[in-house]
Amino acid sequence: MEKKILSVSLLVVIILGITPAIYAQDSAFSKLGRGAANSLTGWLEIPKNIYEISSTENPLKGVSWGLVKGLGLGAARTAIGLYEVVTFPFPLPENYEPIMTPEYVLGPE
């Protein structure tokens, strides 16, 4: 009897684990993962923006404006990541869509 209950329970867990991946691009657990990643890597906005602005404009502008922009975006990404971790069970915004684009600091634009 216990083996039967364990088997059925395991089957239910597997089905519930697969279902969000099949039926929804975004889910509560993808929101949780995105939030955790962004809260831990938000600081990468600083070197990313310094590099991008230095490459497209000039190094002086990259070090000055890139630093300021990176600090602002890094703080925003970290705060949004923490918000997504705390609110991951709720579909906010609608359908668990990301608040910030790109979804991850080093993701495609």
N, CA, C and O atoms as CSV, one atom per row, in Angstrom:
chain,resi,resn,atom,element,x,y,z
A,1,MET,N,N,0.823,-1.195,0.000
A,1,MET,CA,C,0.000,0.000,0.000
A,1,MET,C,C,0.868,1.260,0.000
A,1,MET,O,O,0.597,2.210,-0.734
A,2,GLU,N,N,1.916,1.259,0.831
A,2,GLU,CA,C,2.793,2.431,0.910
A,2,GLU,C,C,3.528,2.662,-0.405
A,2,GLU,O,O,3.729,3.807,-0.811
A,3,LYS,N,N,3.938,1.565,-1.082
A,3,LYS,CA,C,4.624,1.700,-2.362
A,3,LYS,C,C,3.692,2.308,-3.412
A,3,LYS,O,O,4.115,3.107,-4.247
A,4,LYS,N,N,2.428,1.919,-3.357
A,4,LYS,CA,C,1.454,2.437,-4.308
A,4,LYS,C,C,1.255,3.940,-4.092
A,4,LYS,O,O,1.211,4.701,-5.058
A,5,ILE,N,N,1.137,4.365,-2.853
A,5,ILE,CA,C,0.975,5.788,-2.530
A,5,ILE,C,C,2.217,6.568,-2.944
A,5,ILE,O,O,2.113,7.661,-3.499
A,6,LEU,N,N,3.386,6.007,-2.673
A,6,LEU,CA,C,4.636,6.658,-3.058
A,6,LEU,C,C,4.738,6.786,-4.572
A,6,LEU,O,O,5.148,7.829,-5.083
A,7,SER,N,N,4.366,5.727,-5.294
A,7,SER,CA,C,4.418,5.755,-6.759
A,7,SER,C,C,3.468,6.800,-7.337
A,7,SER,O,O,3.843,7.558,-8.232
A,8,VAL,N,N,2.254,6.839,-6.833
A,8,VAL,CA,C,1.277,7.819,-7.309
A,8,VAL,C,C,1.750,9.235,-6.972
A,8,VAL,O,O,1.630,10.141,-7.797
A,9,SER,N,N,2.273,9.425,-5.790
A,9,SER,CA,C,2.774,10.747,-5.388
A,9,SER,C,C,3.912,11.198,-6.287
A,9,SER,O,O,3.960,12.354,-6.708
A,10,LEU,N,N,4.822,10.288,-6.580
A,10,LEU,CA,C,5.936,10.604,-7.464
A,10,LEU,C,C,5.449,10.957,-8.865
A,10,LEU,O,O,5.957,11.892,-9.483
A,11,LEU,N,N,4.485,10.227,-9.357
A,11,LEU,CA,C,3.912,10.510,-10.669
A,11,LEU,C,C,3.261,11.888,-10.704
A,11,LEU,O,O,3.423,12.627,-11.675
A,12,VAL,N,N,2.530,12.236,-9.657
A,12,VAL,CA,C,1.881,13.549,-9.583
A,12,VAL,C,C,2.927,14.656,-9.556
A,12,VAL,O,O,2.761,15.672,-10.231
A,13,VAL,N,N,4.000,14.478,-8.791
A,13,VAL,CA,C,5.065,15.487,-8.723
A,13,VAL,C,C,5.720,15.665,-10.092
A,13,VAL,O,O,5.988,16.793,-10.506
A,14,ILE,N,N,5.979,14.575,-10.788
A,14,ILE,CA,C,6.592,14.657,-12.123
A,14,ILE,C,C,5.669,15.379,-13.093
A,14,ILE,O,O,6.116,16.247,-13.843
A,15,ILE,N,N,4.395,15.033,-13.086
A,15,ILE,CA,C,3.436,15.684,-13.992
A,15,ILE,C,C,3.329,17.174,-13.686
A,15,ILE,O,O,3.325,17.999,-14.600
A,16,LEU,N,N,3.243,17.515,-12.416
A,16,LEU,CA,C,3.159,18.931,-12.055
A,16,LEU,C,C,4.442,19.678,-12.390
A,16,LEU,O,O,4.399,20.865,-12.711
A,17,GLY,N,N,5.565,19.007,-12.321
A,17,GLY,CA,C,6.830,19.646,-12.676
A,17,GLY,C,C,6.980,19.886,-14.160
A,17,GLY,O,O,7.588,20.876,-14.566
A,18,ILE,N,N,6.435,18.998,-14.981
A,18,ILE,CA,C,6.548,19.109,-16.436
A,18,ILE,C,C,5.500,20.054,-17.006
A,18,ILE,O,O,5.777,20.753,-17.980
A,19,THR,N,N,4.322,20.094,-16.434
A,19,THR,CA,C,3.206,20.858,-16.980
A,19,THR,C,C,3.525,22.335,-17.219
A,19,THR,O,O,3.220,22.829,-18.304
A,20,PRO,N,N,4.120,23.071,-16.275
A,20,PRO,CA,C,4.394,24.476,-16.558
A,20,PRO,C,C,5.330,24.668,-17.744
A,20,PRO,O,O,5.166,25.616,-18.511
A,21,ALA,N,N,6.301,23.789,-17.905
A,21,ALA,CA,C,7.231,23.915,-19.020
A,21,ALA,C,C,6.537,23.676,-20.357
A,21,ALA,O,O,6.913,24.268,-21.368
A,22,ILE,N,N,5.539,22.821,-20.363
A,22,ILE,CA,C,4.838,22.504,-21.602
A,22,ILE,C,C,3.832,23.592,-21.972
A,22,ILE,O,O,3.768,24.007,-23.129
A,23,TYR,N,N,3.053,24.053,-21.008
A,23,TYR,CA,C,1.925,24.924,-21.298
A,23,TYR,C,C,2.202,26.413,-21.139
A,23,TYR,O,O,1.408,27.232,-21.601
A,24,ALA,N,N,3.293,26.780,-20.508
A,24,ALA,CA,C,3.531,28.201,-20.288
A,24,ALA,C,C,5.004,28.518,-20.443
A,24,ALA,O,O,5.867,27.847,-19.877
A,25,GLN,N,N,5.271,29.543,-21.215
A,25,GLN,CA,C,6.650,30.006,-21.364
A,25,GLN,C,C,7.141,30.559,-20.031
A,25,GLN,O,O,8.238,30.232,-19.576
A,26,ASP,N,N,6.331,31.385,-19.423
A,26,ASP,CA,C,6.683,31.963,-18.131
A,26,ASP,C,C,5.840,31.292,-17.053
A,26,ASP,O,O,4.651,31.043,-17.253
A,27,SER,N,N,6.447,31.006,-15.933
A,27,SER,CA,C,5.738,30.385,-14.832
A,27,SER,C,C,6.261,30.973,-13.534
A,27,SER,O,O,7.186,31.785,-13.529
A,28,ALA,N,N,5.661,30.555,-12.451
A,28,ALA,CA,C,6.095,31.034,-11.143
A,28,ALA,C,C,7.555,30.665,-10.902
A,28,ALA,O,O,8.316,31.467,-10.360
A,29,PHE,N,N,7.949,29.460,-11.299
A,29,PHE,CA,C,9.321,29.036,-11.032
A,29,PHE,C,C,10.331,29.704,-11.961
A,29,PHE,O,O,11.478,29.917,-11.565
A,30,SER,N,N,9.930,30.038,-13.185
A,30,SER,CA,C,10.845,30.805,-14.042
A,30,SER,C,C,10.992,32.221,-13.501
A,30,SER,O,O,12.063,32.820,-13.599
A,31,LYS,N,N,9.903,32.760,-12.925
A,31,LYS,CA,C,9.973,34.080,-12.294
A,31,LYS,C,C,10.897,34.033,-11.085
A,31,LYS,O,O,11.680,34.958,-10.869
A,32,LEU,N,N,10.814,32.971,-10.298
A,32,LEU,CA,C,11.690,32.812,-9.140
A,32,LEU,C,C,13.146,32.724,-9.571
A,32,LEU,O,O,14.007,33.374,-8.979
A,33,GLY,N,N,13.427,31.938,-10.585
A,33,GLY,CA,C,14.801,31.815,-11.080
A,33,GLY,C,C,15.332,33.112,-11.647
A,33,GLY,O,O,16.477,33.487,-11.393
A,34,ARG,N,N,14.499,33.802,-12.417
A,34,ARG,CA,C,14.896,35.085,-12.993
A,34,ARG,C,C,15.167,36.095,-11.890
A,34,ARG,O,O,16.146,36.839,-11.952
A,35,GLY,N,N,14.295,36.124,-10.868
A,35,GLY,CA,C,14.470,37.049,-9.758
A,35,GLY,C,C,15.743,36.771,-8.983
A,35,GLY,O,O,16.476,37.697,-8.635
A,36,ALA,N,N,16.010,35.500,-8.712
A,36,ALA,CA,C,17.231,35.136,-7.986
A,36,ALA,C,C,18.465,35.512,-8.793
A,36,ALA,O,O,19.417,36.075,-8.252
A,37,ALA,N,N,18.451,35.205,-10.081
A,37,ALA,CA,C,19.597,35.533,-10.932
A,37,ALA,C,C,19.827,37.040,-10.989
A,37,ALA,O,O,20.964,37.497,-10.864
A,38,ASN,N,N,18.773,37.808,-11.174
A,38,ASN,CA,C,18.924,39.254,-11.283
A,38,ASN,C,C,19.310,39.908,-9.960
A,38,ASN,O,O,20.054,40.889,-9.950
A,39,SER,N,N,18.815,39.379,-8.850
A,39,SER,CA,C,19.200,39.967,-7.564
A,39,SER,C,C,20.666,39.697,-7.240
A,39,SER,O,O,21.298,40.480,-6.532
A,40,LEU,N,N,21.210,38.596,-7.752
A,40,LEU,CA,C,22.614,38.263,-7.491
A,40,LEU,C,C,23.580,38.851,-8.518
A,40,LEU,O,O,24.756,39.053,-8.216
A,41,THR,N,N,23.092,39.126,-9.730
A,41,THR,CA,C,23.998,39.596,-10.791
A,41,THR,C,C,23.709,41.022,-11.250
A,41,THR,O,O,24.264,41.469,-12.253
A,42,GLY,N,N,22.862,41.731,-10.542
A,42,GLY,CA,C,22.541,43.102,-10.935
A,42,GLY,C,C,23.762,44.004,-11.031
A,42,GLY,O,O,23.796,44.928,-11.844
A,43,TRP,N,N,24.766,43.735,-10.200
A,43,TRP,CA,C,25.986,44.549,-10.200
A,43,TRP,C,C,26.735,44.468,-11.528
A,43,TRP,O,O,27.546,45.346,-11.823
A,44,LEU,N,N,26.484,43.434,-12.339
A,44,LEU,CA,C,27.155,43.308,-13.638
A,44,LEU,C,C,26.731,44.386,-14.632
A,44,LEU,O,O,27.363,44.554,-15.675
A,45,GLU,N,N,25.661,45.116,-14.310
A,45,GLU,CA,C,25.261,46.242,-15.163
A,45,GLU,C,C,26.366,47.303,-15.214
A,45,GLU,O,O,26.496,48.007,-16.215
A,46,ILE,N,N,27.150,47.422,-14.160
A,46,ILE,CA,C,28.193,48.457,-14.116
A,46,ILE,C,C,29.266,48.203,-15.173
A,46,ILE,O,O,29.451,49.051,-16.047
A,47,PRO,N,N,29.991,47.065,-15.136
A,47,PRO,CA,C,31.005,46.871,-16.182
A,47,PRO,C,C,30.394,46.735,-17.576
A,47,PRO,O,O,31.014,47.128,-18.564
A,48,LYS,N,N,29.187,46.183,-17.662
A,48,LYS,CA,C,28.534,46.041,-18.963
A,48,LYS,C,C,28.310,47.401,-19.606
A,48,LYS,O,O,28.618,47.581,-20.785
A,49,ASN,N,N,27.779,48.363,-18.854
A,49,ASN,CA,C,27.502,49.683,-19.416
A,49,ASN,C,C,28.772,50.482,-19.664
A,49,ASN,O,O,28.845,51.240,-20.631
A,50,ILE,N,N,29.763,50.326,-18.814
A,50,ILE,CA,C,31.047,50.994,-19.068
A,50,ILE,C,C,31.621,50.496,-20.386
A,50,ILE,O,O,32.082,51.292,-21.204
A,51,TYR,N,N,31.595,49.188,-20.596
A,51,TYR,CA,C,32.131,48.614,-21.827
A,51,TYR,C,C,31.327,49.051,-23.048
A,51,TYR,O,O,31.902,49.481,-24.049
A,52,GLU,N,N,30.003,48.944,-22.971
A,52,GLU,CA,C,29.162,49.284,-24.123
A,52,GLU,C,C,29.318,50.746,-24.533
A,52,GLU,O,O,29.447,51.044,-25.721
A,53,ILE,N,N,29.307,51.650,-23.571
A,53,ILE,CA,C,29.421,53.077,-23.902
A,53,ILE,C,C,30.837,53.409,-24.357
A,53,ILE,O,O,31.023,54.243,-25.243
A,54,SER,N,N,31.830,52.767,-23.762
A,54,SER,CA,C,33.215,52.978,-24.214
A,54,SER,C,C,33.393,52.512,-25.647
A,54,SER,O,O,34.125,53.136,-26.415
A,55,SER,N,N,32.739,51.434,-26.014
A,55,SER,CA,C,32.856,50.889,-27.370
A,55,SER,C,C,32.130,51.726,-28.408
A,55,SER,O,O,32.629,51.917,-29.517
A,56,THR,N,N,30.948,52.228,-28.050
A,56,THR,CA,C,30.161,52.972,-29.032
A,56,THR,C,C,30.483,54.458,-29.049
A,56,THR,O,O,30.382,55.094,-30.098
A,57,GLU,N,N,30.867,55.020,-27.921
A,57,GLU,CA,C,31.162,56.457,-27.837
A,57,GLU,C,C,32.673,56.664,-27.725
A,57,GLU,O,O,33.386,56.681,-28.728
A,58,ASN,N,N,33.146,56.822,-26.493
A,58,ASN,CA,C,34.583,56.932,-26.232
A,58,ASN,C,C,34.855,56.491,-24.794
A,58,ASN,O,O,33.937,56.461,-23.976
A,59,PRO,N,N,36.107,56.147,-24.478
A,59,PRO,CA,C,36.415,55.616,-23.145
A,59,PRO,C,C,36.088,56.574,-21.995
A,59,PRO,O,O,35.646,56.126,-20.937
A,60,LEU,N,N,36.294,57.878,-22.180
A,60,LEU,CA,C,35.993,58.826,-21.109
A,60,LEU,C,C,34.504,58.838,-20.794
A,60,LEU,O,O,34.112,58.840,-19.627
A,61,LYS,N,N,33.678,58.846,-21.832
A,61,LYS,CA,C,32.234,58.809,-21.634
A,61,LYS,C,C,31.818,57.464,-21.035
A,61,LYS,O,O,30.893,57.409,-20.223
A,62,GLY,N,N,32.487,56.389,-21.424
A,62,GLY,CA,C,32.186,55.075,-20.882
A,62,GLY,C,C,32.460,55.003,-19.393
A,62,GLY,O,O,31.661,54.446,-18.640
A,63,VAL,N,N,33.587,55.564,-18.958
A,63,VAL,CA,C,33.939,55.527,-17.540
A,63,VAL,C,C,33.026,56.434,-16.721
A,63,VAL,O,O,32.691,56.101,-15.584
A,64,SER,N,N,32.620,57.568,-17.273
A,64,SER,CA,C,31.777,58.482,-16.503
A,64,SER,C,C,30.293,58.123,-16.630
A,64,SER,O,O,29.672,57.709,-15.651
A,65,TRP,N,N,29.725,58.280,-17.826
A,65,TRP,CA,C,28.301,58.020,-18.017
A,65,TRP,C,C,27.981,56.527,-17.879
A,65,TRP,O,O,26.927,56.169,-17.353
A,66,GLY,N,N,28.874,55.661,-18.344
A,66,GLY,CA,C,28.655,54.220,-18.223
A,66,GLY,C,C,28.588,53.783,-16.770
A,66,GLY,O,O,27.797,52.911,-16.411
A,67,LEU,N,N,29.421,54.392,-15.938
A,67,LEU,CA,C,29.403,54.078,-14.507
A,67,LEU,C,C,28.081,54.513,-13.877
A,67,LEU,O,O,27.462,53.751,-13.134
A,68,VAL,N,N,27.654,55.732,-14.175
A,68,VAL,CA,C,26.405,56.245,-13.613
A,68,VAL,C,C,25.212,55.405,-14.095
A,68,VAL,O,O,24.360,55.014,-13.297
A,69,LYS,N,N,25.160,55.135,-15.394
A,69,LYS,CA,C,24.072,54.339,-15.954
A,69,LYS,C,C,24.089,52.924,-15.378
A,69,LYS,O,O,23.038,52.373,-15.050
A,70,GLY,N,N,25.278,52.336,-15.255
A,70,GLY,CA,C,25.407,50.991,-14.702
A,70,GLY,C,C,24.970,50.914,-13.247
A,70,GLY,O,O,24.328,49.947,-12.838
A,71,LEU,N,N,25.318,51.931,-12.466
A,71,LEU,CA,C,24.888,51.950,-11.066
A,71,LEU,C,C,23.359,52.005,-10.967
A,71,LEU,O,O,22.754,51.290,-10.168
A,72,GLY,N,N,22.751,52.853,-11.778
A,72,GLY,CA,C,21.290,52.975,-11.759
A,72,GLY,C,C,20.592,51.709,-12.211
A,72,GLY,O,O,19.669,51.230,-11.552
A,73,LEU,N,N,21.037,51.161,-13.349
A,73,LEU,CA,C,20.414,49.935,-13.861
A,73,LEU,C,C,20.703,48.741,-12.949
A,73,LEU,O,O,19.859,47.860,-12.785
A,74,GLY,N,N,21.899,48.717,-12.357
A,74,GLY,CA,C,22.239,47.631,-11.436
A,74,GLY,C,C,21.366,47.652,-10.194
A,74,GLY,O,O,20.895,46.609,-9.743
A,75,ALA,N,N,21.150,48.838,-9.640
A,75,ALA,CA,C,20.280,48.953,-8.468
A,75,ALA,C,C,18.847,48.569,-8.830
A,75,ALA,O,O,18.174,47.877,-8.065
A,76,ALA,N,N,18.385,49.016,-9.991
A,76,ALA,CA,C,17.022,48.677,-10.424
A,76,ALA,C,C,16.883,47.178,-10.658
A,76,ALA,O,O,15.899,46.576,-10.231
A,77,ARG,N,N,17.857,46.569,-11.332
A,77,ARG,CA,C,17.790,45.132,-11.627
A,77,ARG,C,C,17.816,44.313,-10.340
A,77,ARG,O,O,17.086,43.329,-10.217
A,78,THR,N,N,18.647,44.710,-9.384
A,78,THR,CA,C,18.715,44.003,-8.100
A,78,THR,C,C,17.399,44.122,-7.346
A,78,THR,O,O,16.899,43.131,-6.814
A,79,ALA,N,N,16.832,45.328,-7.292
A,79,ALA,CA,C,15.562,45.538,-6.594
A,79,ALA,C,C,14.424,44.767,-7.265
A,79,ALA,O,O,13.597,44.160,-6.583
A,80,ILE,N,N,14.381,44.791,-8.592
A,80,ILE,CA,C,13.348,44.056,-9.321
A,80,ILE,C,C,13.524,42.556,-9.110
A,80,ILE,O,O,12.541,41.826,-8.980
A,81,GLY,N,N,14.767,42.096,-9.077
A,81,GLY,CA,C,15.023,40.681,-8.805
A,81,GLY,C,C,14.511,40.273,-7.437
A,81,GLY,O,O,13.895,39.217,-7.293
A,82,LEU,N,N,14.758,41.094,-6.438
A,82,LEU,CA,C,14.257,40.794,-5.089
A,82,LEU,C,C,12.728,40.798,-5.064
A,82,LEU,O,O,12.109,39.951,-4.420
A,83,TYR,N,N,12.130,41.752,-5.768
A,83,TYR,CA,C,10.668,41.817,-5.868
A,83,TYR,C,C,10.120,40.537,-6.500
A,83,TYR,O,O,9.124,39.985,-6.034
A,84,GLU,N,N,10.780,40.068,-7.568
A,84,GLU,CA,C,10.301,38.860,-8.240
A,84,GLU,C,C,10.461,37.623,-7.365
A,84,GLU,O,O,9.630,36.717,-7.425
A,85,VAL,N,N,11.510,37.569,-6.558
A,85,VAL,CA,C,11.688,36.438,-5.638
A,85,VAL,C,C,10.560,36.418,-4.609
A,85,VAL,O,O,9.998,35.364,-4.314
A,86,VAL,N,N,10.237,37.586,-4.071
A,86,VAL,CA,C,9.207,37.663,-3.028
A,86,VAL,C,C,7.817,37.384,-3.594
A,86,VAL,O,O,6.990,36.765,-2.924
A,87,THR,N,N,7.554,37.833,-4.815
A,87,THR,CA,C,6.203,37.715,-5.386
A,87,THR,C,C,6.075,36.590,-6.406
A,87,THR,O,O,5.105,36.566,-7.165
A,88,PHE,N,N,7.033,35.650,-6.446
A,88,PHE,CA,C,7.001,34.632,-7.495
A,88,PHE,C,C,5.728,33.794,-7.554
A,88,PHE,O,O,5.379,33.352,-8.649
A,89,PRO,N,N,5.004,33.541,-6.453
A,89,PRO,CA,C,3.794,32.719,-6.593
A,89,PRO,C,C,2.641,33.437,-7.301
A,89,PRO,O,O,1.684,32.793,-7.732
A,90,PHE,N,N,2.724,34.742,-7.421
A,90,PHE,CA,C,1.622,35.528,-7.974
A,90,PHE,C,C,1.938,35.966,-9.402
A,90,PHE,O,O,3.068,36.378,-9.665
A,91,PRO,N,N,0.988,35.894,-10.334
A,91,PRO,CA,C,1.237,36.263,-11.732
A,91,PRO,C,C,1.264,37.783,-11.933
A,91,PRO,O,O,0.452,38.338,-12.673
A,92,LEU,N,N,2.200,38.434,-11.269
A,92,LEU,CA,C,2.367,39.885,-11.378
A,92,LEU,C,C,3.740,40.187,-11.943
A,92,LEU,O,O,4.724,39.748,-11.347
A,93,PRO,N,N,3.880,40.895,-13.034
A,93,PRO,CA,C,2.834,41.323,-13.955
A,93,PRO,C,C,2.143,40.118,-14.587
A,93,PRO,O,O,2.496,38.969,-14.323
A,94,GLU,N,N,1.175,40.401,-15.405
A,94,GLU,CA,C,0.331,39.356,-15.980
A,94,GLU,C,C,1.159,38.244,-16.609
A,94,GLU,O,O,2.099,38.505,-17.359
A,95,ASN,N,N,0.804,37.010,-16.297
A,95,ASN,CA,C,1.451,35.806,-16.843
A,95,ASN,C,C,2.937,35.702,-16.506
A,95,ASN,O,O,3.698,35.100,-17.264
A,96,TYR,N,N,3.356,36.274,-15.392
A,96,TYR,CA,C,4.745,36.178,-14.911
A,96,TYR,C,C,5.760,36.791,-15.882
A,96,TYR,O,O,6.922,36.385,-15.894
A,97,GLU,N,N,5.339,37.744,-16.678
A,97,GLU,CA,C,6.243,38.348,-17.653
A,97,GLU,C,C,7.329,39.149,-16.936
A,97,GLU,O,O,7.098,39.661,-15.841
A,98,PRO,N,N,8.516,39.261,-17.547
A,98,PRO,CA,C,9.595,40.016,-16.906
A,98,PRO,C,C,9.269,41.509,-16.851
A,98,PRO,O,O,8.609,42.048,-17.740
A,99,ILE,N,N,9.739,42.157,-15.805
A,99,ILE,CA,C,9.519,43.590,-15.642
A,99,ILE,C,C,10.552,44.368,-16.438
A,99,ILE,O,O,10.245,45.418,-17.002
A,100,MET,N,N,11.773,43.857,-16.486
A,100,MET,CA,C,12.892,44.566,-17.106
A,100,MET,C,C,13.365,43.799,-18.341
A,100,MET,O,O,13.399,42.568,-18.344
A,101,THR,N,N,13.727,44.534,-19.378
A,101,THR,CA,C,14.316,43.904,-20.556
A,101,THR,C,C,15.727,44.427,-20.754
A,101,THR,O,O,15.963,45.623,-20.581
A,102,PRO,N,N,16.658,43.580,-21.106
A,102,PRO,CA,C,16.519,42.145,-21.275
A,102,PRO,C,C,16.231,41.457,-19.946
A,102,PRO,O,O,16.452,42.029,-18.878
A,103,GLU,N,N,15.736,40.230,-20.022
A,103,GLU,CA,C,15.346,39.492,-18.821
A,103,GLU,C,C,16.504,39.333,-17.837
A,103,GLU,O,O,16.321,39.431,-16.624
A,104,TYR,N,N,17.686,39.087,-18.375
A,104,TYR,CA,C,18.901,38.890,-17.562
A,104,TYR,C,C,19.935,39.922,-17.991
A,104,TYR,O,O,19.905,40.427,-19.114
A,105,VAL,N,N,20.845,40.224,-17.079
A,105,VAL,CA,C,21.805,41.299,-17.321
A,105,VAL,C,C,22.623,41.054,-18.591
A,105,VAL,O,O,22.915,42.007,-19.314
A,106,LEU,N,N,22.993,39.831,-18.877
A,106,LEU,CA,C,23.787,39.540,-20.069
A,106,LEU,C,C,22.965,38.865,-21.162
A,106,LEU,O,O,23.513,38.230,-22.063
A,107,GLY,N,N,21.654,39.008,-21.072
A,107,GLY,CA,C,20.764,38.410,-22.057
A,107,GLY,C,C,20.687,39.243,-23.324
A,107,GLY,O,O,21.127,40.393,-23.345
A,108,PRO,N,N,20.127,38.665,-24.383
A,108,PRO,CA,C,19.968,39.410,-25.634
A,108,PRO,C,C,18.945,40.537,-25.482
A,108,PRO,O,O,17.950,40.396,-24.771
A,109,GLU,N,N,19.198,41.620,-26.139
A,109,GLU,CA,C,18.322,42.807,-26.043
A,109,GLU,C,C,16.980,42.543,-26.592
A,109,GLU,O,O,16.126,43.429,-26.589
